[in-house]
Amino acid sequence: MRLLVNHSLTAEELASVYRRSGIRRPIDDLARMKRMLINANLVVSAWEKSVLVGVARCFTDYAWVCYLSDLAVDRSYQRSGIGRSLIECVRQHIGPQCQLVLLSAPETMGYYLRVGFQRANHAFIIRRTAS
Ligand SMILES: CC(C)(COP(=O)(O)OP(=O)(O)OC[C@H]1O[C@@H](n2cnc3c(N)ncnc32)[C@H](O)[C@@H]1OP(=O)(O)O)[C@@H](O)C(=O)NCCC(=O)NCCS
């Protein structure tokens, strides 16, 4: 498995790996997926040969904070350490002065605790009003 940082991806490739992972994102709206891709400033992709098998999509100032918006691994490759490696790569890239934050899907709460995140009780959110 190979990790690439900010490697050029298409909206179709991103939608495809998200579909194969099961993550809930607007995968059928390619124009929106494209905006999600081009406006993220740290995207780590995981490759098995030429197959895109995982993605960590983030926004960071490289100084204070990094928001990990999407972590997705193709179902056929899950539980083989790719998610953990993607997170580790993000952490190395942003450095020790950046705090890494995310919103978990209900079914991945246990996962994030397992890979080193602490649960935060002081987080706040204004939810999107359109899906
Ligand atoms: C969540 C996800 C990214 C994990 O990726 P992964 O490559 O399968 O995870 P890893 O193989 O790195 O797992 C690391 C550890 O967590 C464990 N783990 C994996 N999935 C888990 C889960 N859902 N709950 C609890 N632990 C989990 C693994 O067994 C492994 O344990 P270890 O410490 O004994 O080795 C992947 O399952 C996925 O893409 N899920 C669908 C999309 C999603 O819901 N993403 C999160 C919302 S933003």
The ligand as an ORCA input file, in Angstrom:
! r2SCAN-3c Opt
* xyz 0 1
  C     -13.655      3.736      9.723
  C     -12.663      3.260      8.657
  C     -12.073      4.448      7.962
  C     -11.561      2.448      9.347
  O     -10.559      2.139      8.384
  P      -9.735      0.761      8.457
  O      -8.635      0.842      7.470
  O     -10.678     -0.372      8.347
  O      -9.168      0.820      9.945
  P      -7.795      0.183     10.480
  O      -7.571     -1.127      9.779
  O      -6.710      1.192     10.421
  O      -8.186     -0.115     11.996
  C      -7.409      0.299     13.126
  C      -7.923     -0.426     14.344
  O      -9.316     -0.111     14.563
  C     -10.110     -1.299     14.539
  N     -11.378     -0.969     13.869
  C     -11.610     -0.890     12.544
  N     -12.888     -0.503     12.310
  C     -13.454     -0.344     13.533
  C     -14.754      0.056     13.949
  N     -15.735      0.355     13.081
  N     -14.989      0.132     15.295
  C     -14.008     -0.151     16.186
  N     -12.753     -0.527     15.841
  C     -12.487     -0.630     14.530
  C      -9.296     -2.304     13.754
  O      -9.634     -3.620     14.073
  C      -7.888     -1.941     14.188
  O      -7.647     -2.496     15.470
  P      -6.179     -2.823     16.059
  O      -5.812     -1.611     16.840
  O      -6.381     -4.021     16.891
  O      -5.265     -3.071     14.897
  C     -13.354      2.312      7.637
  O     -13.980      1.274      8.330
  C     -14.381      3.018      6.766
  O     -14.043      3.554      5.717
  N     -15.657      2.995      7.203
  C     -16.740      3.584      6.407
  C     -16.624      5.074      6.323
  C     -16.804      5.782      7.640
  O     -17.761      5.526      8.360
  N     -15.860      6.692      7.944
  C     -15.869      7.473      9.146
  C     -16.835      8.591      9.096
  S     -16.018     10.139      8.820
*
